[in-house]
Amino acid sequence: MKTSAACALLTATAALAQSDLSGTMGLDLEDRLIRYSASGDLRDPVAVLQKKLDRGEAKLPWDTRLGYLPAVLQALGIPPASQVLVFSKTSFQLARIAPATPRAIYFNDDVYAGWVQDGDVMEFSSNDPLKGSIFYTLDQNPKRAPKFIRRDECLQCHSSPRTLGVPGHMVRSVYAGADGYPYFQAGGFSTDHRSPLKERWGGWYVTGTHANDVHMGNAFLKDKDKENPENMDLKAGANVMSLAGRFDHRRYLSGHSDIVALMVLEHQVRMHNLLTRVSYEARVALEQQASMNKALLRPEGEWSDSTRRRIRNPAEVLLQYMLFRDEAPLRGPVKGTSGFAADFAKSGPRDTRGRSLRELDLKTRMFRYPCSYLVYSPAFDELPREVKLHLYQRLWEVLNGRDTSKLYADMKAEDRRAVAEILMDTKPEIAEYFATR
């Protein structure tokens, strides 16, 4: 693309620097291009596993201590080291959740699994490349054949402005009392990689070190502080290496609630929501434009200004997030306590120099190379072609230094170059596009 053409976009891009989709309302989930409630076309990992169970191609052995948990994690390729523990009563199984019996969450790039001690069911959110998050439960009953049951009622909480108006996820940080009940009057936070540590993980256990910074994990709001929740003693929960004595960790796969796993989880949750929002918005906008063109006898590829905004504006927010332009800097080195960081960094494609977007920094920022590894996800690959072409164009402009707007001005030249080289070696579609510029 010529530099002059690239510059034509920069004014509009700069205006989006502080844009956010968190306040948007949901689209029609039953639009014929989305058909969220339809199940016959699901391709998320849990739906795929259920089909294998139905055909007898997979089995889930029962564990007398942990139920279906170990078998399900293995079948879905979810690492046990991803375990993070939340003790606040913010799940529908809240009666079984408390600081002595925290809820365990496990995840990989496409699935989130929730397990509660002595719970009736396991909970799952599984990412479909077109529909977004699909919710399931699995009865913890060895007397019945294991079956994942879809639960669209989860959308009461999981399709809202907090999830960008689409079926999605959120990581919440709340002021929780010693009994696990959240004190909502004190406020709270929906957190991701943009959040400073001091706002993160209220109601969660956290294991790992983080220098002199503080977070809300491992801490409880005392009655005397309810009028002034900022007085909660955050230093008491800082740099905790072991949760021994807080609960019986023998009832879980491990005693860890790794700080690095929590950071990766937060980044991934919003990234998934953004991919779904951008996909929904673009598919509906393109179909409406096609119908308008047909009705008005206009050329098939013609776009109105409104259609252009509906496709490009959300894509710009996605681009900003995936390049970590608004990441909260770390104030010191971060180190986890489980094997999660090492295992996570080993996965995923590497370029000819051995570099990977999954390599962690954990000194001043989360990742060594500032571009989300979910660029390799099915959800990214299934974005409409028009969205991907816009993203590839903008990636080329940013990574080649053509975009000098304030939003990207502080992205170091070596970071731009490294991300471009990694993408060109590991993402053929991007390499093909860059080769034509």
Buried (B, 14 or more C-beta within 10 A) or exposed (E): EEEEEBBEBBEBBBEBBEEEBBEBEBBEBEBEBBBBEEEEEBBBBBBEBBEEBEEEEBEBEBEEEBBBBBBBBEBBEBBBBBBBBBBBBBBBBBEBBBBEBBBBBBBBBBBBBBBBBEBEBBBBBBBBBBBBBBBBBBBBEEEEEBEBEBBBEBBEEBBBEBBBBBBBBBBBBBBBBEEBBBBEEBEBBBBBBBBBBBBBBBBBBBBBBBBEBBBBBBBBBEEEBBEEBEEBEBEEBBBBEEBEEBBEBEBBBBBBBBBBBBBBBBBBBBBBBBBBBBBBBBBBBBEBBBEBBEEEEBEEEEBBEEBBEBBBBBBBBBBBBBBBBBBBEBBEEBBBBBBBBEBBBEBBBBBEEEBBBBBBBBEEBBBBBBBBBBBBBBBBEBBBEBBBEBBBBBBBBBBBEBBEBEBBEEBEEEBBEBBBBBBBBBBEEBEEBBEEE
